[in-house]
Amino acid sequence: MNKQSLACLCCLTTYLLTPAISHAAPADEEKKVFAELAALIPKDHVVTVDDLYKKWQKVQEKRVTL
């Protein structure tokens, strides 16, 4: 493949992919659906990464002492 063909291929690829990349963000409708689903989950069922890490540490401590 010569330099001219390669340059043309790169330009064409950029031209074709730019619209797809620019529309990759979630639409407002998707955000609304996500918010509705998140509202359905009881707050006491939601845990953070820190909560999971603390639980993991407790489990690891018990394994070491056994």
N, C-alpha and C positions, 0 to 999 in steps of 0.2 A: 504494500500500500504506500503510495507516494505521499509527500507532505501536503499537497493540495487536497487530496481525497480525505486525509486524516483531519485537516482543518475543517473541511466541509461537513464531515461526520460529527465533529465536536460542536459546531455551530447548530446543526440540525437537532442534535440531542438536547442541547441547551434550550433551543426554541420550543421543543416539544415538551420538555419536563418543567419548564418555568410555570406554566399555568397550573399544573398538577400540584406543585409545591406550594404555590400561593393559596390554594384552596384547601390545604391540609388541616387548617384550624377548625375546631368543632363549631358548628353553626349554633345560632342562638336557640333553635328548637332542641338541639341535642343537650345543651346546657340546662334547659328547662326540664327535660325528661330526667336528667341526672339528678337535679335538685329534688324533683318529686320522689324519685327512688330513694335518695338519701334521707328524705323526711320520713319515709316509711320504716326505717331501721330504728328500733328503740335505742335511746342514748346509752342505756346500760349494756348494750351489746357491742358498742364501739370501743375498741381498745387502741392504744397508741403503740408505736414501736417500742417506746420506753417501757410500757407495761409488759409487753412480751419479753423484753430483755430481762427485766427483773424476775419474771416468772422462770425464765430459762436459767438464770443464776441460782435461784432457789432449788431447782431440780438438779443442777450440777452439784450443789453443795451436798444434797442428800445422797447422791451417787458416790461421792468421795468418802463420806462418813460410813457407808455401808460396808 
